[in-house]
Amino acid sequence: MEYDYIIVGAGSAGCVLANRLSADPANKVLLIEAGGHHRHFLLTMPLGFMRALFQSRFTWGFWSEPEPHLNGRKLPLPRGRVLGGSSSINGMFYMRGHSLDFDTWRQMGCDGWSYADVLPYFRRMETSWRGANAFHGDKGPLHVVPVDTRHRMHEMLMETGRNAGWPVTDDINGAQEEGFSRGELTIDPKGRRASTARAYLQPAMARPNLTVLTEALTRRVVLEGKRAVGVEYEHEGQVVTARAVREVILSGGSYNSPQLLMLSGIGPADELTKHAIPVLHDLPGVGRNLSEHPRVPVHFTLKKPVSFLNQLRADKVAFSVAQWWLTGKGTFSNQVNSANPILKTRPDLAQPDIQLWCNPIRMDAQIWFPGYRKRQEDQITADVILLHPQSRGWLGLKSADPKDYPAITLNNFAEAADFRTARDGIRIARDIYATAPQAEITGSELLPGIDKQSDDELDAHIRQWAGVTQHPVGTCTMGTGSMSVVDPQLRVHGIEGLRVVDASIMPTVPGGNTNAPTIMVAEKAADMILGRAPLPPEDPRG
């Protein structure tokens, strides 16, 4: 039970590390995952994510604590508990965030994490449908394809964006990082979800120096003095200790990694003492600086029955599933996004601060058939997502039992600036959907409701209906200050042989979906762990 490297968590980052670290036959690697395998068709068929996201067999099923600024509501926080982690259950959206996001990390003291530093790793990890250019790669494990625009109202919404005076871009991850764009997805050439389990782990599974354990819950990191020497985990009813000769690497994500650190005696002393956990290393930043992208719903009816509900008639569903199964093509081999507007609420901003979640269907859509189940009312969404929220939350323990979920407080909308951004975003969405040609099919406004016009009325809507996008970051933040948890090499401050490699190390949440940045972090971390020189910086922005 001795390994060179032990990786805890086979998610978006852990699968990448398992592949890269085990590529050298001299490295003996153990990957530990609390969940099971990723082979269920709902985790493979791209459109299956709409069902998989909230299935308890695939997720941790976390909930927030009562949110103090959202009427005390508890919010569902599903995270993947399966090989591939959340990359096996998410919407597959491929976004990197804005280039200034990473330059900001560098300005915060994270040397080596500027846009020029991370772009080579984004290029290394992807095989883009665009081919190789200054911004994209064509030889990486992760396949990136465009959203299939059929039945998605894409062309109409893109024309509407132009007519409403917004910029349009061919590549939101390229030179022009603002405007209406076509969404991109992580789907492989066979029409299967390109989770990190499929893209990175599966090709490495046959290596004799890589051991992958599923259904194994890690209980704590084992320390000898101020050095991590292994982990203790529970598997098939037995508690087992595995030793790491070189490093223990936590890749459990923004909720599980800080929880495991605290269960191991590493974290804020007052939090550990409260649960009778011996304080082995007082590290006050563990579990703090939690940041998420809030999502505020803006929903409309349609004047005509032209939503994606047309594709959910039972006979069409049966055909589409069979078509996907046999050929990897068809309606269910892609996503349902209309367009991906990344916009500024004020022209003086240095970078966009909202994303509109434009979908040609209601989010509670059901399969229907005449005489079996009535067709729902046709609806579409333009939910407002805050890309750079100022509010910060925190995570603590409920007990010293590893099987108890952590206590998570997102604390969204604690800052007045976030309410202001959300209100501006709602008004922008209304204006866009009232512009031709989209206006020709847009019906009445269901949420917030066109009668809700004042700041107070929109704030009330936010408190009642705001949710999140499942993009938590920051709870083991990278940096050099007193509240940072890891240094820019992702080594835990004050503990030898222990790193954290996942979204929890991000000092701020990038301005887009976080799966791609998490994979980038793991690609870059692999070079650090192996002692390799980083890829040479590149900055095609000029």
ZIGILIN-V647091 format. One record per residue. N is the residue number from 1. PHI is phi in whole degrees, 0 to 359 (999 if undefined). NEAR is the number of other ideal C-beta (glycine too) atoms within 10 Angstrom. Layout:
N/PHI/NEAR  N/PHI/NEAR
This chain:
1/999/10  2/242/11  3/227/23  4/287/17  5/230/23  6/242/31  7/249/32  8/256/26  9/110/28  10/258/33  11/260/31  12/302/30  13/268/35  14/298/31  15/293/34  16/297/31  17/297/28  18/300/32  19/292/25  20/292/22  21/286/25  22/273/26  23/298/15  24/271/12  25/302/10  26/285/7  27/267/19  28/266/19  29/238/26  30/244/27  31/246/30  32/247/25  33/232/32  34/288/24  35/266/24  36/255/14  37/280/15  38/249/27  39/270/12  40/297/16  41/295/12  42/292/18  43/267/26  44/251/20  45/285/21  46/309/26  47/285/25  48/293/19  49/299/18  50/295/16  51/261/13  52/289/24  53/302/18  54/244/12  55/272/16  56/297/9  57/287/12  58/249/25  59/229/22  60/284/22  61/70/15  62/294/18  63/229/13  64/285/22  65/288/19  66/307/12  67/280/22  68/296/14  69/248/19  70/233/21  71/60/13  72/71/10  73/287/14  74/265/12  75/254/19  76/290/14  77/227/21  78/293/20  79/230/22  80/295/29  81/241/25  82/188/29  83/303/29  84/96/30  85/55/34  86/290/27  87/289/31  88/267/31  89/233/28  90/280/25  91/279/21  92/68/26  93/293/21  94/254/24  95/220/23  96/262/26  97/95/26  98/279/24  99/302/23  100/293/18  101/302/24  102/281/25  103/297/19  104/295/20  105/303/25  106/297/17  107/293/11  108/276/16  109/104/15  110/265/23  111/300/12  112/90/14  113/237/24  114/289/19  115/301/23  116/298/17  117/285/22  118/267/28  119/304/25  120/300/18  121/282/23  122/300/25  123/292/21  124/293/17  125/275/23  126/245/29  127/246/21  128/272/23  129/299/15  130/280/19  131/84/9  132/280/13  133/206/14  134/296/12  135/252/19  136/227/20  137/248/21  138/226/14  139/228/10  140/272/20  141/291/24  142/262/26  143/276/20  144/237/24  145/231/23  146/280/17  147/297/22  148/289/20  149/277/17  150/294/10  151/67/17  152/249/25  153/63/24  154/291/22  155/301/12  156/298/18  157/287/26  158/296/21  159/295/16  160/298/26  161/302/23  162/299/13  163/295/14  164/277/18  165/92/9  166/265/21  167/291/16  168/234/16  169/229/19  170/280/11  171/207/16  172/292/24  173/261/25  174/247/18  175/289/14  176/254/14  177/260/23  178/219/18  179/123/21  180/282/26  181/217/25  182/275/19  183/292/25  184/234/26  185/226/22  186/265/26  187/223/24  188/274/20  189/298/11  190/269/14  191/77/20  192/256/19  193/306/28  194/265/26  195/290/31  196/291/33  197/296/29  198/279/26  199/283/26  200/248/29  201/283/26  202/305/18  203/295/11  204/259/20  205/298/14  206/279/7  207/291/17  208/293/8  209/268/17  210/244/23  211/249/17  212/244/23  213/253/17  214/250/16  215/55/14  216/235/22  217/266/16  218/284/26  219/265/19  220/192/20  221/274/26  222/271/18  223/248/20  224/238/11  225/65/8  226/254/14  227/233/13  228/280/23  229/240/19  230/167/22  231/222/26  232/248/16  233/222/22  234/249/16  235/215/16  236/53/8  237/82/5  238/242/7  239/265/10  240/236/15  241/247/13  242/245/22  243/256/15  244/246/25  245/287/14  246/254/16  247/212/18  248/256/29  249/235/31  250/267/33  251/225/32  252/274/29  253/98/27  254/289/30  255/256/22  256/282/27  257/295/29  258/295/34  259/299/27  260/293/25  261/301/28  262/293/24  263/298/24  264/269/27  265/89/18  266/244/28  267/159/30  268/297/19  269/302/14  270/294/11  271/292/19  272/291/25  273/299/11  274/301/13  275/249/15  276/59/8  277/263/20  278/302/8  279/276/15  280/272/17  281/202/19  282/283/14  283/228/27  284/295/15  285/279/21  286/296/31  287/87/31  288/263/21  289/65/25  290/292/25  291/230/25  292/218/28  293/274/25  294/292/26  295/233/22  296/245/27  297/288/21  298/228/27  299/238/20  300/230/24  301/277/16  302/240/19  303/284/13  304/230/9  305/280/11  306/241/15  307/283/25  308/294/20  309/304/21  310/302/15  311/274/22  312/256/20  313/295/16  314/306/13  315/292/8  316/292/16  317/298/17  318/301/11  319/295/15  320/294/19  321/296/17  322/296/12  323/298/16  324/296/24  325/299/15  326/274/9  327/237/11  328/74/16  329/237/14  330/101/21  331/299/22  332/270/21  333/265/23  334/212/24  335/251/20  336/241/24  337/277/25  338/279/30  339/194/27  340/233/24  341/284/29  342/243/27  343/229/23  344/260/19  345/281/18  346/221/9  347/294/5  348/277/5  349/290/14  350/285/9  351/206/18  352/301/22  353/239/22  354/224/25  355/236/25  356/257/25  357/270/22  358/265/27  359/233/24  360/273/25  361/199/24  362/284/21  363/282/13  364/254/8  365/300/18  366/232/11  367/296/14  368/221/15  369/195/14  370/305/9  371/84/5  372/250/9  373/214/11  374/293/10  375/293/14  376/289/15  377/294/13  378/289/22  379/221/21  380/226/26  381/235/21  382/218/26  383/301/24  384/267/26  385/246/23  386/277/29  387/281/26  388/226/23  389/296/26  390/269/14  391/290/20  392/228/18  393/245/24  394/204/20  395/226/31  396/226/21  397/261/22  398/267/13  399/195/15  400/272/14  401/276/11  402/300/18  403/276/9  404/279/13  405/289/17  406/288/21  407/268/16  408/246/28  409/241/18  410/289/28  411/61/21  412/298/29  413/65/25  414/290/17  415/260/15  416/300/11  417/299/14  418/290/21  419/299/22  420/298/14  421/297/25  422/295/26  423/299/21  424/300/18  425/296/25  426/300/24  427/293/15  428/294/21  429/299/26  430/301/18  431/296/12  432/297/26  433/284/22  434/261/15  435/256/19  436/289/12  437/273/14  438/301/24  439/299/14  440/292/10  441/243/19  442/289/21  443/266/15  444/277/11  445/272/20  446/278/17  447/225/17  448/291/22  449/105/12  450/296/11  451/285/7  452/271/15  453/241/12  454/284/9  455/303/10  456/297/9  457/292/14  458/290/20  459/297/18  460/296/14  461/298/20  462/299/24  463/298/16  464/275/13  465/237/18  466/298/26  467/231/20  468/226/20  469/254/22  470/65/21  471/233/25  472/286/27  473/216/25  474/96/27  475/281/32  476/230/34  477/299/26  478/275/24  479/160/20  480/237/12  481/281/10  482/293/9  483/259/12  484/279/23  485/250/30  486/236/25  487/274/17  488/296/18  489/266/12  490/68/23  491/273/19  492/295/24  493/302/17  494/84/13  495/234/22  496/276/14  497/72/21  498/222/26  499/233/25  500/240/30  501/226/28  502/186/30  503/293/30  504/294/33  505/276/31  506/290/29  507/295/21  508/222/20  509/282/25  510/297/26  511/277/25  512/172/27  513/301/26  514/264/27  515/295/27  516/298/25  517/300/26  518/293/30  519/296/28  520/302/26  521/303/27  522/291/31  523/299/26  524/291/24  525/297/25  526/301/21  527/295/15  528/299/16  529/297/22  530/278/14  531/75/6  532/271/10  533/293/6  534/294/13  535/301/16  536/300/8  537/299/13  538/221/16  539/216/13  540/285/13  541/293/14  542/90/4
